Amino acid sequence: MPLLDPTSNESKYPKLSSAALIGATTPSSTRLWVRLYRPGTWYLAVTTEPMRGDMVRLGELPVPRYFKDQGVTPVYLQAKTLNFDTDVTGVFDVTGLKPGTTYYYALISDETDAGKIGRRTEIGGDRPRFFVTPPKASDTLTFGFYSCHDPISADGSAGAWPLMHQQLADQRASFVIGGGDQVYVDTNKKNGFLDIWEWLKDNKDELLQAYSKGKGKGYDKAGIERYLCNLYRWFYRVYWNVPAQREIYERLPQYMIWDDHEIMDGWGSLTKVERRKRISLLFERSNNTTTNQMLVDLMWRAACRVYYEYEHSHNPPTPIDLDNPDACQWDYAFEQGKSAFYVLDMRGHHDIEAKDPCKLLGSEQMARFATWLKSAPVQKADAVFVVSPVPVMHWRNAVTNYADIGSFKDDCMDEWDHESNQGERKRLLDAVFEALGNSAKPVVFLSGDVHCAAVFRLLHKRYPAAKVFQVTSSAISRMPAPGVLKLAISAGGSMPGVKDIVCERWYAMAGSKNFAMLQVRPSLDGSQTEVLVELHWPGGDDGELTKRRVLLK
């Protein structure tokens, strides 16, 4: 039987062809990500005025010559040759920009043969595309936060994306953070949608046959990895084709981090045996263990490569070696306004079987985070934000530690509150309170994952002035947790494994798709910095919006 085409259902789901995304941005630079529908050489043009003239054909002139004849000097004009090795994606590092300035951009092909390409300006020709660099300094900062994007689970619904688009524009937001699960590769088989691991299980014999080097000679591992990359890419192209979502991506800087569903449900909380079981057939021969482990390892490599292509490549740069993904650094820091941000990676080094005491983050990441807490940008910041894809505090302890059986096992073991992770959570929070507990500046953990929303304050007996909070918002388009699960959210109280911390629940909500808007601002009397959190969710049949405001101070 020949190898099946994994995208045979593509006619049901329109996919991303060409798109742009504004990545990490400073007052003088931006990282602009693109995906084009065809390989070739593409120019990114950035100007201070909307581009005019014949943007369809550019008079069949070379791109630099066209702008010269128009009397326009772009602030940035560079070409990249993109191909299918990276799914025709790439990142332009734009420098030399000015603070607080609006810039217009366009993606233009260098191909002048109308028989080969109908329109030369693929992005920015039909209507102006633009972004705004942040000012050098501002007393206020507004940004959005979302997680868990899965319209497939909700019959194609865009969820809260249109409402978020409105709020980002109305509140003049500066950027957006995607807190994990920007795609779901593994959970929608019941909806008739491809589950990447189920597909591998059902088709692995054909896959192995297609990439066999001959009896006893092993397999073309590089070929299998390329094939699996195309599977992962397909999910991004389907999931990132929501109009309101795309409009946000192409307008505001995006900072992203993955969670398990970009790889495998529960990745890191499953043992090697449990991972192999995901692709093991009934009554399969025991000598297939080595081959199944090879496939799991190649899936991991493919997930990392495609995560880099679509998400991490436009984040602030970190050391990356895609030929050795276990050595990649996916966590990163950045500053916006007078606030400092650290984005934790809870999947790249998460391994329940590791001898490392830090099984969620890994000791190297924990050390980087502790060093960052003591750094000058953090000590000088008015507010500090830590993105933890899974909340440091959310469910009742009885739920996390006594429901960790069967299909719930990996979900529970993902949690900081699970007994296997409590020591690492203590180490994380000890570092936060020791570095910032006496400062009285807001320190806010931002999280997703749990498909509901909540706000907690973390009180430490030895640091009474500390203002440490947990803000959780999830999901923006995934089907939310049932409303009854609000009863499973912690009501507060002591934190297991950390005897000096007590939690207060300030708000909890389940049953609705949601996103968060956050504003850092001085208090009315100017004596302190406060963070206003607005949790938003759809409130009616005609596009109404409901929100809950919680002031962190």
N, C-alpha and C positions, 0 to 999 in steps of 0.2 A: 504493500500500500504506500503511495507516495506521501511525502510530507505535506500536511494540510496547510493552507494559507491562513495564518492567524488573524488576518484582517478581513476575512470573508464577510463580516457583518458591517463593513465600513459604510455601506450605502445607507444604513439606518442612522448613522451618527456623523453629521458633518464635522470635518476636522480642520484645525488650524492650517492655513496654507502660508500666508505671510503675516507677520506680526512684529511689533516693536514693544520694548519694555524699558522703562527708565530704571536703572539700577542705582547702586550706591552713589550718592551725590554730596558734594561739598560746595562751599561758596565759589570754588574755582574749577570744579571738575565734575564729570559724571561718567558712569559706565553704562553705555547704551547697548542693550541686547537686541538682537534681531533674529528672526527666523524667516527665510525666504522660500518661495514655492519652487524655485529652480536654482541649481548650482550656477556659479559664474562669478564674475567680478562685480562687486557692488560698492558704490560710493555712499558714504554718509556725509551729507551736507548739513551744516549747522549755521544759521544766520540770525541776525538780530531783528529782521523784518520778515513778514510772510513772503514766500517765494512766489513769483509771478512769471508770466510768459508761457511759452509752450512747454509745460512740464510733462506732457505726454511723450513727445518725441525729441525735445531739446534741439529742434532744427537739425537732427542727425549729427550734431557736433559732439566731440569729446566733452565729458562733463566739465573739466576745468575751463575749457574754451568757452562753453556756453555761459558760465557765470561771468567770465571776463567780458564777453560781448554784452552781457546784461548790465555791466557796470557794478556788479555785486562782488564784494570780497567776503567770502564765508569766513567765519571765525574758526571753522574746522571743516576740512575737506580731505578725507582719506578713503582709500579703497581697500577692500578685503576680498580675497578669493575664497568663497565658501563652497563646500561640497558635501556629499552624503556621508562622509566619514564622521561628521558632527551633526548630521541631520540638517544640514544647511543652516546651522546656527552659528553665531559669533558675537563677540563683544567688542565695541569700539570704545577705547579709553579717551574721552574727550577732555582736554585740558585747556588752560588759558582763558577760562570763563571769568565773568565778573559777578560779585555777590548781588543777590536780590534782582536778578535780570531775567527777563523772558527770552527764551531762545526757541527758534523754530527749526525743525529738522525734517529731512526727507531721505529716503533710500532710493538710489537711482542706479540703474544698470549701465555698464559701459558699452553694452551691445547696441550697435546702431542699425542692424539689419532688421527691418520691420517684419520680415518673414520669419524671424526667429523669436522675436519678442514684441508683442503688440503695444505695450505701454512701458516706457522706460522708467518712469517714476512709480514704483510699486507702493510705497508708503509716503504719504504727505503730498500727493498730487491731487487727490479728490477734495481734500479739505486740509487746512493747516494742522500740523501736529506740533505741540510745543511743550516745554517744561520750564520751570522757574528755579533758579538756583537760590539757596537759602541766604539770608543776610548774614553778615559777619557776626552780629550779635542782636539778640532780641530778648525782651523780658518775658515773652510768651512763646509757647511751642504747642502746636496741635498736630496730632497724628492719629491714624487709624490702626486697629489691630483686628485680625480675623484668623480663623483656623478651620480645618475640616471642610474642604470644598468637594462636594460629591453630588452633583445634580442628578446623576443616574439613579441614586437611591430614592429620589423624589420625582420620578417620572419626567425627568428633564427640567424640573423647575429651577429657575435662576436663584431661588431662595432670597436672601437678603442683599444680594449684590446691587440691584437697582437702588435700594434705599441707602446703602453705603456710598454709592456713587454720588447721590444727592447730598448726603451729609458731608462728605469730603469737600465737595465744591462749596456748599453753604458756609462751612466753618473755616474755609481757606486752609485746609490741612497741608502740611509740609511733606509728609511721606506716609508710607503704610508698612506694617510688619505682617508677614504671613507666618503664623506660628506653628505650622506643621500640618501634614496631610493635605498638601495642595493637590494631590491626586490619590485615588484609591484603586490599586491594581488588583485587589484580591478579595473583594467582599460582595460583588453584585451578580454572582451566578444565578441567584434566585430571580433576578430581574432580566434574565436572558442576555446578560452582558458578560463579556470575557473576564474570567478570573485567571490571572496569569499563571498561578501555581496549579490550578486545576487543568488548565490547558497543557501545561508541561507534563503533568501526570498522564493525561490522556494521549499525548502525542510524542512522548519521549522516545519510544521505540523507533518511530519514523525519523525523529530528529537525529538520533544516534546513527541510524543507518545512513542518512544523508551525509553525515560528516565523519563516517568511519574511514580510516586509512587502510583498511583491509584487515583480514582476520589476524588477530594477535598483534596488530601494529598500533592499536589505540585510536584516538580520535583527534580531529582537527579542532583543538580547543579554541583557538582564535576565531575560527569560522563559527563555532557554536556561540561564542560570546557576541560576535557581530549580529547574529540572528536574534539573540535574546535582547540585545540593545534595541533592535527595531520593534520588538514587542513593547518594551517600556516606553519608547518614544511615541508609539501609537496612543498610549493612555494620555500622555501630556497633550498631544494634539487634539484629542477629543475633549478632555477636561478643560482646556484653556480656550475653548471656543465660545464662551458665554459673552455676549456683546457688552453688558455692563462691566463685567470683569476685565475684558480687554481694554475698555475705555479707561479704567482705573490704571491698568498696567502701563498704558502708553502715555499717561499724563503725569503721574506722581512717582517719585522714587520708591522702589520696592526693596525691602530687606526680607530674606526668606531663610527658613531652616526646615529640614525634613522631620518627619516622625515615622512611625512604622509602616504606614500604608504606601509610602513611596517604595518600599522594599517588600515586606511581608508582614501580615498581621502578627504583632507580638515579637517582631525581630529583636533578638537580644535576650528576650525572656524565655525563649525556647532552647532546649539543648540541641546538640547536633543530631541526636537520634530523633527528636521531635521534628526538626526541620526536614530530615530525610523522609520521615513518615508522610509529610505533605505530598510527596510525589511517588510514594510507594504503592504499587498495585496489590490487590488482594492475592494472597498466595504467591507473592513474588519470591524468587530464589534469594537466599541469604547472601550469595556471592555477588549480588548486585549492589551491596553496600558501598563499595568504592566508586562505582559509576554514579550512583545517586548522590554521593557526597561531591563528586566532581561537578555535577549539574547544579547543586545548591551553591557551590562556590562560584560557579560561572554566573549564576543569577545575581549573586551579591555583587560581583564585579560589574555586571551590566547595569544594575540599579545605581551603583556609584557613578559610573560614567555618564549615565543619562541625567541623574540628579545634578551632576556638575554642569552638563550642557544647558539644562533648562533653568536651574535655580541658583546654584552656588557661583557660577561663573560671573554673575553680575553683582555679587556681594563684595564687600571689601576683600582684597586678595589675602589668601592664606597659603601656606605650603601644601601643594597638591601633587601627588604622583599617582596617576590613574592606573599605571601598571602595577602599583602596590597600594591598593586602596586602604589597607589596614593602617598605612602610615600617613594617610591624609589628615589634615586638620580642618575640620568643618566648622568649629566654633570661631567666633570673631567678635571684635569690639568696634564701636564707632561712636562719634559724637554728633549731636545735632543741637544747635542753640547752646544753652547752658546745661544740657543734660548729657549724661554718659550712659551708653548702652552696652550690654554684653549678651550675646546670643549663644546659649548653651546647646551643644549637640548631644542628644540623648540616644542616638542610634548608631553612629559610626564606630563607637568603641564599647557599646553595650553588649555584655556577654555574661550571662548568668553562670557559666562554667569557668570564668576567668579566675585565676588565683589573686588577681588584683583586688584589693579591698573596695576599690571604687568601681563597681560593676556596671553602673549606669554611665558615668562620664569617663572613666579611666583616670588614673592618677596624674598623668601628664596634663590633661585638660583641667583637672582640679587645681593643679599647681599654677597653671596659666591664669585661671580665674582668681585665685588668691593673690597673685602678683598684681593683677589688674585692679583689684579692690584698693590696693595701696598706692596706685599710680597717681600722678599729678592730675590728669583729666578727671579722675573720679573724686579725688579729694577737693578739687576746685568746683566741681559740678554743683548746681542748685538742686538737682534731682538725679536719681540713679534708677535705671531700669534693667532688669535681668529677665531675658526671655528663657523660660524653662518650658519646653513643649508639653510636658506633663506637670500639673500643678504640684507644688510642694505641700499643699494642704487642700483637700477637697472632700473625699468620701469619709463616712464614719469608719473608724478603725475596724469594727466588726465586719463591715462589708469587705474591706480590702484584705483582711487576713483570715477570714473564715469562709470566704466564697471562692478561694483560689483553687478550684478543682474543675476538672472537665474543660469545657470550652471557655470558662472564665479565668482559667489559670494564668494565661499570659497577660490578660488585661490587668489582673490584680498585681502580678509581679512587675508590671511596668511602673507601678505607682511608687512614689517616694515613701509612702506610708507603709508599704509592705515590709514585713519584718526583715526580709533579706536586704532591704535598702535603707533601713532606719539609721544605721551607723554612718552611711555615706551622707544622708540628709543632715545629720548632726554636724558632720564635718563641714558641709556647705554652709549651713546657717551660722555655725560658730565663726567661720571666716567673715561672713557678712557683718555680724554684730560686733566682732572685735575690730573690724576696720571702720565701721560706720555707726556703731551703736551710740556714740557720744555726740554725733554731729547734729542730730535732730532734723536732718534733711530727709525728704521722702525717699524710700527705697521700695520699689514696686516690682514684684515678680509678675510677669505676663505669661499666661498659659492658655492652652486649648485642650484638645484630646477628648474631653469627657462629654461633649455634646450637650452641655448646659452652661450656665453662667453663675458666678459667685464672686463675692468680695469678702476677704478675711483680713483682720489685723493680727499680726504676730507680736505679742508682748513678751519681753525678756526681763526676768527678775533683776538681773545685774545691769541692765541698760534701760532704765525707766524713761529716758528721753528719746529712745529710738522710735522711729516711725517706719515700720516695715509692714508691707501689705502684700497680699496675694490677690490678683485680679485675673479671673478666668472668663473667657468668652469663646463659645463653641456651640453649634457649628453654623457657618455662614450659609451653607446650602445642603449639607448632609441632613438626612432625617434626624431630628433632635431626639434626645432621650425622652421617654414618656414623662408627662407631668408628675406622675406618682413618684418618680425617682427623686423628687425634691426631698422626700423623707429619708433618702439614703445619703444626702449631703450632710457633712458634719455640722452639728449645731455649735461647735466650738469646744473649748475646754483644753485639757492638757494635750501636749503633742507626744505621742509615744516615742521613746528613745531620746527625747530631749527634755530633761526634767525641769529646766529653767524657763521653758517657753509655754505660754498659754495663748490660745487662739480665740478671737472673738469673731463670730460670723456677723457681718454687717448686711449682707444681702445674699439671696440664693434664688435661682429660677431654673425651671426645667420645662420642657414641652414646646419650646419655640426656637426657630433658627435665630441667630443673633450675631452681632458684631459690637466692637467697642470703639468709642472715640475718647481720646485722652487729651487733656490740656494742662500744660505746666504753666503756672502763673504766680505772680506775687499775691499775697493776701491783701485785702483791702487796706489794711493799715501799713503794708509794706514790711512787716516785721518777720515774715517767713515765706517760704515757698510752699504752695499747695498744688495738688494734682486733682483735677476734676475728671471723674470717670463717668461716662455716659454709656450705658448698655442699651442697645437699640434692638427691636425686633418688629416684624410685621404685625400690624394691629388691626387689620380689617381686610375686606374684599376689594377695596378701591385704592389700594396703595397707601393706606394710613400707616403711620409710624407710632410705636409706643416706645418710651424710653424710661430708664430709671437713672437718676443722677445720684452719685455717691461722691462726696468730697473727702479726699484723703489729706489730712493735715494733723 
